[in-house]
Amino acid sequence: MKMGKIYTLAVLLLLCNTVVNAAELNFNSPPKKSGKLKISYSYNELQKNVLYDFSSAKVRKSYYERLDQLANLIAEKKYAIALRGYADSIGTYKSNWVLSQKRADAAKAYLISKGVSASLIVCTAFGSTQPVASNKTAAGRQENRRVEIKIKDIND
């Protein structure tokens, strides 16, 4: 019985990931350039991952400047963003899933506090399901505790 529940959960996760990836296909192309917004970070730098401390969903102060510029870009140019939260493999599956959602929500709350409309931000939790580095090392686990940012031009 327990294996049946695990199998069902795994199938649901794969389906959710497929739907999310299909919905975010257009989040990968750079927005069109227009206007005179002064941004000191490049488009690619604005999309770099936001990393988190172990078992924490608090945005580090070292990311404030970049997130401020991202907020300015979104507010002035009417871009939408997808925030995808992740966790390392330490802890239970459920706690990592909840933590990854809290990380995406914390980045969203920060952007909203800087004037971005909540309707322009989509948050998705992935828990520890898609590591970008090995969870066997501290450095790898740090890379996996992240929120990925994808920007989409909605001016079309």
N, C-alpha and C positions, 0 to 999 in steps of 0.2 A: 504494500500500500504506500509506504514512504517513497519508494522508487518511482511510483506512478505520479506522485505529487511533484517530485524533483523533475521528472521528464516533462510534465505539463508546464512547470515554471520555465524550464529551459526553452521550450518551444515558444512560449509567450514572449520571452526576452528576445529571441531571434526575430519574431514578428514585429515587435516594437522597434527594434533596431533598424529593420528593413524599412518600416514606415517613416521613422525619423530621418534616416539617410535619404530616402526618396524625397521627403519634404524639404530637405536642406540642400538639394542639389544646386540650387541657384545661389547659395551662400558662399560659393567658392570663387566667383569671379569678382575682380576689383570693381568698385563703383566708378561711374563716369565722373570725370573731373569737371567742375564748374564752380563759378563764384570765386571769392577771394578769402576763404577760410585759411588762417595761418595755423598749420599743424607742424610741430617740430618732430613728431614721430612719423615714420613712413606707414603706408597702408599695412604692410606686412608686420611691422612692429606693433601696431595697434591690435593685431589679431594674435599676438603671442599669448601663450598660456599664462594664466594667473595661478601661481603656486601657493599652497597652503601648508601650515604647520600640521604636525601629527594630531589627529583627532580634533581639528579646529576648522571652523567655517568662517573665521574672521579674516577679512581682507587685510593683507599686510600693508603698512604705510608706504612701503617702497613701490607699491603699485598705484598709489593715489594720482600721481601726475599723469601717468599714461591713461588711467581710466577717466580722469578729468578731460583729457584731450579727446578720448573716444566719445564721451558724453557730448562735448561741443560739436564734434563731427556729426553725430546722430541727430542732435537737436537742430542744427543749422541746415543740414543737407537732407534730412528726412530719410535716413537709412534705418533699416531694421537690423536687429542682431539676434543671433542664437547663442545661448550660453549653455554649454554642455558640461555638467559636473561629473567628476570622477574621484575615486578613492584608491588607496593602495590596498593590498590584500590582507593586512592585519585587521583582525576583528571578524565579526560575523557578517555573513552576506547581507542580511537585513540592515544592520547598523551602518555598513558601508554605503548601502543604497540611500538610506536616509541622510547620511552625512554628505554624500555627493549632491543631493538635492538642496541641502542647506547651503552648500558652497555656491551653487549656481544662483540660489535665491539671494545670498549675501552680495554677490557681484551685481545682481539686478537692483537690489535695494540701494546700493551705493550709486549706481547710475541714475536711478530715479531721484535720489537726493540732490543730484547735480542738474536736474531739470529734464531728464529724458522721460518721455511718456511711457508708462508701463505697457501700453498696447504695442509698442515697437520692440519689445523684448520677449523672446521665447526661451524658457528654461527647461532643460531635460536632464534627468538623472541617469547615470550609467553605472553607479557603484564601482566595483572593482573589475568589471567585465571586459574592459578594453585597455589594458596596460600599454604604455608606450615605452616602458623600460622594465628591467628585471625587478621583481619584488624581493629578490634574494639579497639585495644590497640597500643600504640606507640611501645612497644617491639615487638609485632606481625608484625606490618607494617615494622619494621626494618628487620626482618627475611625474609620478602617477597621481599624486595629490594635487589635482589641477581643475581649472575651469578653462575650457577651450572657447574661443570667441570667433564667431563667423559673422561678417558684415554683408548685408544685402542692400543694394540700391533699390528703393521703392518709388523713385521719381518717374519711372517709365509709364 
